[in-house]
Amino acid sequence: MPEIYIVPIATPPEYWLAPLEQSIRKCYGLPVRRMLHCSIDIEQTYDHGRHQYNSSQILLQLIRCAPPGTAKILGVAAVDLFIPVLTYVFGEAQLGGIGAIVSLHRLNSCLYGLPEDEQLLCERLNKEAIHELGHTFGLLHCAVPGCALNASTYVEDIDQKSDRICPGCRGRITGDASA
């Protein structure tokens, strides 16, 4: 059976890994496996002018690491990500492809001058991972309140959505038009 691989990038797989695996498995119904050895040269993607990492370049390296038969591969980084047309991104995905990446960096309350909150960080990570993986299944942003595929410009937007996809998005994945 095809699997979803989770790859920690420039971050140790700490407290967030097991809840993330469970959340993804629950949402997408596919086995989730850790991939702790993937040769990604994170420094090659660093933009000295922006002091950030180019998520598209990391994503390309991540996709090349995918084992044969991979359903999806998700990188989880602890660095600040960007794409050239945006100031920052929480993540990026290959629409209808196999690869996605999310970053813990801007999901962390400490960045906003608030106390560290590991539970909130895990919740945000789970939501954004479900969101980016949804794009790999071909889903676009969704307007249904609470759907994980709601667009997120700010971290507060992430807090307003759930870690589940709505019945309409689920139907687009499964091909069930009545969903």
C-alpha positions in Angstrom: 0.0 0.0 0.0 1.4 3.5 -0.8 2.6 5.4 2.2 3.0 9.0 3.2 6.5 9.8 4.4 7.4 12.5 6.9 10.9 13.9 6.7 12.3 16.1 9.4 14.5 18.8 7.8 16.9 20.9 9.9 14.9 19.9 13.0 15.1 16.9 15.3 11.9 14.7 15.2 10.7 15.7 18.7 7.4 15.8 20.4 5.6 16.9 17.2 6.3 13.8 15.1 4.0 11.2 16.7 0.9 13.5 16.8 1.6 14.6 13.3 1.7 11.0 12.0 -1.6 10.2 13.8 -3.3 13.3 12.5 -2.3 12.6 8.9 -3.2 8.9 9.1 -6.6 9.8 10.5 -7.3 12.5 7.8 -6.1 10.7 4.7 -6.4 7.0 5.7 -2.9 6.1 4.4 0.0 4.6 6.4 2.4 7.2 7.6 6.1 6.4 7.9 9.1 8.3 9.2 12.0 8.9 6.8 14.9 10.2 9.0 17.6 10.0 6.3 17.1 12.1 3.3 20.0 14.1 1.8 18.7 17.6 1.6 21.2 20.4 1.4 19.3 23.1 3.3 22.1 25.6 3.1 21.9 25.5 -0.7 18.4 27.0 -0.4 19.3 29.9 1.9 18.8 33.4 0.5 21.3 35.7 2.3 19.4 38.9 1.3 16.2 37.6 2.8 17.6 35.5 5.7 15.1 32.8 4.7 15.1 29.5 2.9 13.5 29.0 -0.5 10.7 26.4 0.0 10.5 25.6 -3.7 14.1 24.5 -3.8 13.8 22.4 -0.6 10.6 20.8 -2.1 12.5 19.8 -5.2 15.2 18.1 -3.2 12.5 16.4 -1.0 10.7 15.0 -4.0 13.9 13.5 -5.3 14.3 11.6 -1.9 10.9 9.9 -2.3 11.2 6.1 -2.3 9.5 4.3 -5.3 5.8 3.9 -4.8 5.5 6.8 -2.4 2.0 8.2 -2.1 3.2 11.5 -0.7 6.2 13.0 1.0 6.0 15.8 3.6 9.1 17.7 4.8 8.9 19.4 8.2 11.5 22.2 8.7 12.3 24.5 11.5 13.5 27.3 9.3 11.8 30.4 7.9 10.5 29.6 4.4 9.7 31.9 1.5 8.7 31.8 -2.2 9.9 34.8 -4.3 6.5 36.4 -4.6 5.6 36.3 -0.9 7.3 37.6 2.3 7.0 34.2 3.9 5.0 30.9 3.7 3.9 28.4 6.3 4.4 25.7 3.7 4.3 24.8 0.0 3.0 21.8 -2.0 3.1 20.4 -5.5 -0.5 20.7 -6.6 -1.5 17.2 -7.6 2.0 15.9 -7.0 3.7 14.0 -4.3 5.6 16.6 -2.3 4.9 19.1 0.3 6.8 21.0 3.0 5.7 22.9 6.1 7.8 24.9 8.6 7.5 25.1 12.4 9.2 28.5 12.3 6.2 30.8 12.0 3.9 28.5 13.8 5.7 29.0 17.0 4.1 31.5 19.5 7.6 32.6 20.6 8.0 34.4 17.2 5.1 36.6 18.1 6.4 37.5 21.6 4.1 35.0 23.3 5.1 32.1 25.7 6.1 28.9 24.1 3.1 26.5 23.8 4.1 23.1 22.5 0.5 21.9 22.3 -0.5 24.9 20.1 2.6 24.4 18.0 1.6 20.8 17.4 -2.0 21.8 16.5 -0.8 24.4 14.0 1.7 22.0 12.5 -1.0 19.3 12.1 -3.4 21.7 10.4 -0.8 23.1 8.0 0.5 19.6 7.2 -3.1 18.4 6.4 -3.5 21.6 4.3 -0.4 21.2 2.3 -1.0 17.5 1.7 -4.5 18.4 0.6 -2.9 20.3 -2.3 -0.9 17.3 -3.3 -4.2 15.5 -3.6 -5.3 18.2 -6.0 -7.3 20.3 -3.6 -7.5 24.0 -3.9 -8.2 26.4 -1.1 -11.7 25.9 0.4 -14.2 28.4 1.6 -16.1 26.1 4.0 -15.5 27.4 7.5 -13.1 25.3 9.5 -11.9 23.1 6.6 -8.1 22.5 6.8 -7.9 23.7 3.2 -8.9 27.3 4.2 -6.2 29.7 3.1 -3.9 31.0 5.9 -2.2 34.3 5.5 -1.6 34.8 9.3 -1.1 32.3 12.1 -4.4 33.4 13.5 -6.0 32.0 10.4 -4.5 28.6 11.2 -6.0 28.8 14.7 -9.5 29.3 13.2 -9.5 26.1 11.1 -9.5 22.4 12.1 -7.2 19.6 11.2 -9.9 17.9 9.1 -11.0 18.4 5.5 -14.7 19.1 4.8 -16.9 16.6 3.1 -16.7 18.5 -0.2 -12.9 18.3 -0.2 -13.0 14.6 0.9 -15.4 13.9 -2.0 -13.0 15.6 -4.5 -10.2 13.2 -3.3 -12.3 10.1 -3.4 -14.3 11.0 -6.5 -17.6 11.0 -4.6 -19.6 13.9 -6.1 -22.3 13.5 -3.4 -19.9 14.3 -0.6 
